[in-house]
């Protein structure tokens, strides 16, 4: 799509963020726009999209980490890709400042901007959380959680019973939404499987705690379904603390509002998301939650005033949910909305370039499905609930097909097949955190 000539009249479309919304907007624009009709640039610090619904399975080792991400360069062949950070945006001048590590920031002009910066983990000023907890929004975090779990078991098997060993075998997740429950269940499934390789560690030696401030988990499903999940996890040795707040995690010591306390080396934070703070470095309008305000057509709006040539979609946007199913009247931040918004957004951008009318985004919830470890899942659509292995197959089928790009789908499905034949991979390569350690240790130095 970049023009073969330096034609200044060709509209320049700048996409900030290469997640679901940004990637699919660029992907669809490549197919909709004719050669020379527009130039598209996407800016993101990472050269890949992470399929976040697979992060719990990456933690469990059911999916190879590289297969849960999609290369931008491989699949956006007509889009200019800048692996850097957008530092600020002045839409009144239609200029964005871009920073690339190792070089000076530069300005990039555009004609239309697409804000799809996404979301980050939402945390609270709880002592010790910033220092000791880890989120689950990125592939790197999923890999680290897996490595920590397996390294802890390696350490614990050589220790006598006592506080140090118990700390290594205590695992905590904060947040009882879908991400938290799926991660928690996959962690329990992983550790239960690994125990066959650690004869010195019994099932009773391992402790799992999920902390949820509300009186229930998984608000996307019915009360009865959520209670089934709690009962299932309880049978598997995974305790859920409802109506409980985390007061402190200083030094890895978890202190709860119920008065309970225990120590842990693995504290995973999944208690919600918030719009990426970067959007505050723009002159675009935000709501009280820091999201860019938009019409159902995905055009940015400031009250009643349309912000011309500015678009938004995904987790960092406040898009009205015309189906009536959204929280507070807006689309909830999930992949289901982000992907579908992006596909319409590309069509609307093309329509605006061609002076054609734009359309409003409308999507009814297709239900909720979650994987809770190998062979266990839940599915909820209105009053229909399915639990157990059938729901688990539905989870794998839905997300396997929803994974972007067929080459990635095939890698994921083939990985599942090989795991079934060869069993779960139990290798953790934690040394990647210090890849030069061995070389530095033994390297000869000048006398």
PyMOL commands that set and color helices and strands:
alter all, ss='L'
color gray80, all
select helices_A, chain A and resi 20-32+52-60+65-68+72-75+129-132+139-156+163-168+178-197+203-205+223-235+250-252+277-281+335-353+389-402+406-422+430-434+437-442
alter helices_A, ss='H'
color red, helices_A
select strands_A, chain A and resi 11-16+38-44+48-50+69-71+80-83+85-90+95-99+106-109+112-115+119-121+133-135+170-174+207-211+238-241+246-248+253-256+261-263+266-269+273-275+292-293+299-302+305-312+317-318+368-371+377-381+384-388
alter strands_A, ss='S'
color yellow, strands_A
deselect
rebuild
show_as cartoon
